[in-house]
Amino acid sequence: MRASFLAIALLAAIQPVVAFDNAKMFDAFFSVVMVRGYNATGGLAYGSGVVVGDNKVITNCHVLRATKQPWVSRGEDTYLISSVKVDAWHDLCLVSTSYMPFKPAIIGNSLGLKRGQEVAAIGHSNGVPAPLTSNGAVKALYDADQGKIIRSTANFALGASGSGLFDMDGKLVGINTFKTAGRGGSIHYALPIEWLAQLEKQPETTIFPITGKALWEEDEDKKPFYMQVAVPEARGDWPKLQRVAEKWTQAEPNSTEAWYELGLAYENNTQLDLAEKAYTQSVSLDNTNFDALMRLGALAKTRGDAAEMHRIQTALNDINKDVAAEYSEMLGCGAAC
């Protein structure tokens, strides 16, 4: 009876997934589990994980910092964790259990992702018993140790650390790990699934809780630039964003993301000529950077440059018709853009 009730509950929760894709996402949904344990004060610590092999679950190491006796659960069923492989710096842990009947996720890759590609974050946000699904799109990709750190608009909340980021074929492309909050909205990041291969080579340990600093916890001035820009961007601290982005473009002059962030800072600091130059450089490095193109269109509108607005509309149509429609709506020009 309990198993039947759980199946009905999970099927009800998965309806949003089925609505925007198909049975492939159904399998992705059922590969996500909870990782739980009691902390030193007797409270319940929890996070998410993804089944990636027989009795193997990948999660964030920071999920395992507060408990000496963690377990994997789905509904009322629990599976004790017997050992773990640890890559603390990359904040990825691979835990082992026994007698866990769940089908592993299909492993994809982050290297093949494209800006604007649709993705879905599936995890136990806020500790709910059934996973929640948030669909979004790839916002940016950052080179990192033979993978791509993924910035997306697929939201995840407390309890979803270690959850899965999936493409629309239901393939696991990343592990949702950290975010930056601010009045401009949260910025969400997932670690590349390519790091699983190196994690599998680590020695097993039975020592809990896990210790060790993760890359996203590094001192602010030692973090990669794409992390350094996140806080000022989310908080609307445009002078700080400009200082960081200027350093980024100097250190990585061929980064389209660096020039976009610099353009964003210049624009919000009302240095519009410099913003246009930065956005133009961003597009010259990646002509599919539709964020930079949209901002160039907005600047063109302030100048009353209808020809440039139309040129950008055409370019966006060739990249992504949904983004092109968003651009038209943003500028309020409809088909006339």
C-alpha positions in Angstrom: 0.0 0.0 0.0 2.8 2.4 0.9 4.6 1.8 -2.4 1.4 2.4 -4.3 0.7 5.6 -2.5 4.2 6.8 -3.1 4.0 6.0 -6.8 0.8 8.0 -7.1 2.3 10.9 -5.3 5.4 10.9 -7.5 3.3 10.6 -10.7 1.3 13.6 -9.6 4.5 15.6 -9.0 5.9 14.7 -12.4 3.1 16.1 -14.4 4.9 19.4 -15.1 7.8 17.3 -16.5 5.6 15.3 -18.8 3.9 18.6 -19.9 7.1 20.0 -21.4 8.8 16.8 -22.6 8.2 13.0 -22.6 9.1 9.7 -21.1 12.8 10.5 -21.2 12.2 13.1 -18.5 10.1 10.6 -16.6 13.3 8.4 -16.1 15.3 11.5 -15.2 12.7 12.4 -12.5 12.9 8.9 -10.9 16.7 9.0 -10.8 16.6 11.8 -8.2 16.7 10.9 -4.5 17.1 12.6 -1.1 20.3 12.4 1.0 19.6 12.8 4.7 21.2 12.5 8.1 20.9 13.8 11.7 23.2 16.6 12.6 25.0 17.1 16.0 22.0 18.8 17.6 19.6 16.0 16.5 18.1 18.1 13.7 17.7 16.6 10.2 20.2 17.7 7.5 19.1 17.0 4.0 20.0 17.5 0.4 19.5 15.8 -3.0 21.3 13.3 -5.1 21.2 11.5 -8.4 21.5 7.8 -9.0 24.4 7.3 -11.4 25.0 3.5 -11.1 24.0 0.4 -9.2 23.8 1.6 -5.5 25.7 4.8 -6.4 24.5 8.3 -5.8 26.3 11.5 -6.7 25.6 14.5 -4.5 27.4 17.6 -3.2 30.0 17.0 -0.5 28.7 20.0 1.5 25.4 18.0 2.0 27.5 15.5 4.0 29.3 17.9 6.3 26.7 17.9 9.1 26.0 14.2 9.7 28.0 11.2 10.8 25.4 8.7 9.6 23.9 9.7 6.3 21.4 7.7 4.2 19.6 7.9 0.9 15.8 7.9 0.9 12.8 8.0 -1.3 9.5 8.4 0.4 9.6 6.3 3.5 12.2 3.9 2.1 15.8 4.4 3.3 19.2 3.0 2.3 22.2 3.4 4.6 25.3 4.9 3.0 28.2 2.6 3.6 31.1 4.5 2.0 31.9 7.6 -0.1 34.4 8.8 -2.7 35.3 12.5 -2.1 36.3 15.4 -4.3 35.9 18.2 -1.8 37.3 21.0 -3.9 34.9 20.2 -6.8 32.2 19.6 -4.1 31.2 16.2 -5.5 30.8 13.0 -3.5 29.8 9.6 -4.7 28.1 7.5 -2.0 27.5 3.8 -2.0 24.5 2.0 -0.6 23.0 -1.5 -0.7 19.8 -3.0 -2.1 18.8 0.3 -3.8 16.4 -0.6 -6.7 16.5 2.7 -8.6 17.5 3.0 -12.2 20.5 5.2 -12.9 20.2 8.5 -14.8 21.5 8.6 -18.4 24.8 10.5 -18.4 25.1 13.4 -20.8 27.7 16.0 -21.1 28.1 19.7 -20.5 30.5 20.3 -23.4 27.7 19.9 -25.9 25.4 22.4 -24.3 24.5 25.7 -26.1 23.4 29.0 -24.7 19.6 29.2 -24.6 19.2 25.4 -24.6 16.3 24.2 -22.5 17.2 22.3 -19.3 15.4 21.1 -16.2 16.5 21.1 -12.6 15.0 18.2 -10.6 15.5 18.0 -6.9 14.1 18.1 -3.4 13.9 21.9 -3.0 12.8 22.8 0.5 13.0 19.1 1.5 9.7 18.1 -0.1 9.2 14.3 -0.3 8.8 14.2 -4.1 11.2 16.0 -6.3 10.3 19.3 -7.8 11.0 20.3 -11.4 12.0 23.7 -12.6 12.6 24.2 -16.3 14.8 26.9 -17.6 17.6 27.6 -20.1 21.3 27.7 -20.2 22.4 31.3 -19.5 26.1 30.9 -19.8 28.9 28.3 -19.9 32.3 28.6 -18.3 35.3 26.4 -19.1 36.4 24.4 -16.0 38.6 21.3 -15.8 37.5 19.6 -19.0 33.8 20.5 -18.4 31.6 23.5 -18.4 30.2 25.2 -15.3 26.6 25.8 -16.2 24.7 28.9 -15.3 21.0 28.4 -15.9 17.6 29.9 -15.2 16.4 26.6 -13.8 15.7 27.4 -10.2 16.6 25.3 -7.2 16.2 26.1 -3.5 17.4 24.8 -0.1 17.5 21.0 -0.1 18.2 20.8 -3.8 22.0 20.9 -3.5 23.3 17.8 -5.3 20.2 17.5 -7.5 20.3 17.0 -11.2 20.3 19.4 -14.2 19.0 17.5 -17.2 18.7 18.3 -20.9 15.5 17.6 -22.7 16.6 14.1 -23.7 16.6 13.3 -19.9 20.4 13.2 -19.8 22.2 14.3 -16.7 24.5 17.3 -17.7 25.2 18.9 -14.3 24.8 18.8 -10.5 23.0 21.8 -9.1 25.4 23.2 -6.4 25.5 26.9 -5.5 23.7 30.1 -6.2 24.0 33.8 -5.6 21.0 35.7 -4.3 20.3 39.4 -4.8 17.6 41.9 -5.7 18.3 41.2 -9.3 17.3 37.6 -8.8 19.2 34.4 -7.9 22.0 33.2 -10.2 22.1 29.4 -10.3 25.1 27.2 -11.1 25.6 23.5 -11.8 28.8 21.5 -11.9 29.7 19.6 -15.1 28.8 15.9 -15.0 32.2 15.3 -16.7 33.7 15.6 -13.2 32.1 12.3 -12.2 34.7 10.3 -14.2 37.5 11.7 -12.0 35.4 11.3 -8.8 35.0 7.6 -9.5 38.8 7.2 -9.3 39.0 8.6 -5.8 39.6 6.2 -2.9 36.6 5.1 -0.8 36.3 6.3 2.8 33.8 5.5 5.6 34.6 8.6 7.6 31.7 11.1 8.1 31.1 14.0 8.2 32.9 15.1 5.1 35.4 18.0 5.4 37.2 20.3 3.0 36.6 23.7 1.2 34.8 23.8 -2.1 35.8 25.9 -5.0 32.8 28.2 -4.7 33.8 28.9 -1.0 37.2 30.3 -2.0 38.2 33.8 -0.9 36.3 36.2 -3.1 39.4 37.6 -4.8 40.7 34.1 -5.6 37.5 32.8 -7.2 37.3 32.5 -11.0 36.0 35.7 -12.5 32.6 34.2 -13.5 32.0 33.7 -9.7 33.4 37.1 -8.8 30.9 38.9 -11.0 27.9 37.0 -9.6 27.4 38.8 -6.3 27.7 42.4 -7.7 25.5 41.5 -10.6 22.8 39.9 -8.4 22.9 42.9 -6.0 23.0 45.5 -8.7 26.4 46.8 -7.5 27.4 48.2 -10.9 30.6 50.0 -9.8 31.9 46.7 -8.3 30.8 44.7 -11.3 32.7 47.1 -13.6 35.9 46.8 -11.6 35.7 43.0 -11.6 34.7 42.8 -15.3 37.5 45.1 -16.4 40.0 42.7 -14.7 38.3 39.8 -16.3 38.5 41.2 -19.8 42.2 42.0 -19.2 42.9 38.5 -18.0 40.7 36.7 -20.6 40.3 39.0 -23.6 38.8 36.2 -25.6 35.9 35.6 -23.2 32.5 36.6 -24.6 31.1 36.4 -21.1 33.7 38.8 -19.7 32.9 41.5 -22.3 29.1 41.0 -21.8 29.5 41.6 -18.0 31.6 44.6 -18.7 28.9 45.9 -21.1 26.3 45.3 -18.4 28.3 47.3 -15.9 28.9 50.2 -18.3 25.3 50.3 -19.3 24.0 50.5 -15.7 26.7 53.1 -14.9 25.3 55.2 -17.8 28.5 54.8 -19.9 26.5 53.9 -23.0 29.2 54.3 -25.6 31.5 52.0 -23.6 28.7 49.6 -23.1 28.1 49.4 -26.8 31.7 48.7 -27.5 31.9 46.0 -24.8 28.7 44.3 -26.1 30.0 44.5 -29.7 33.2 42.8 -28.6 31.2 40.1 -26.8 29.2 39.4 -30.0 32.4 39.4 -32.1 33.7 36.6 -29.9 30.5 34.6 -30.0 27.8 35.7 -32.5 25.2 33.5 -30.7 25.5 35.6 -27.5 21.9 36.7 -27.6 22.2 38.5 -24.2 24.7 40.9 -25.7 22.7 41.2 -28.9 19.6 42.1 -26.9 21.4 44.8 -25.0 22.8 46.2 -28.2 19.2 46.3 -29.5 18.1 48.2 -26.4 20.9 50.7 -26.9 19.9 51.1 -30.5 16.4 51.9 -29.4 17.6 54.7 -27.1 19.3 56.2 -30.2 16.3 55.7 -32.4 18.3 53.5 -34.7 15.5 51.4 -36.3 17.9 49.8 -38.9 20.1 48.4 -36.1 17.1 47.2 -34.1 15.9 45.3 -37.2 19.4 43.8 -37.9 19.5 42.4 -34.4 16.0 41.1 -34.7 17.1 39.2 -37.8 20.2 37.8 -36.1 18.2 36.7 -33.0 15.6 34.9 -35.3 18.5 32.9 -36.8 19.7 31.9 -33.3 16.5 31.3 -31.3 13.0 32.3 -32.3 11.7 32.4 -28.7 14.5 34.8 -27.8 13.7 36.9 -30.8 10.1 37.1 -29.7 11.2 38.1 -26.2 13.4 40.8 -27.8 10.4 42.2 -29.8 8.3 42.3 -26.6 11.1 43.9 -24.6 11.5 46.7 -27.2 7.7 47.0 -27.8 8.2 47.0 -31.5 6.5 43.7 -32.5 7.1 42.6 -36.1 8.4 46.0 -36.9 11.7 45.4 -35.1 
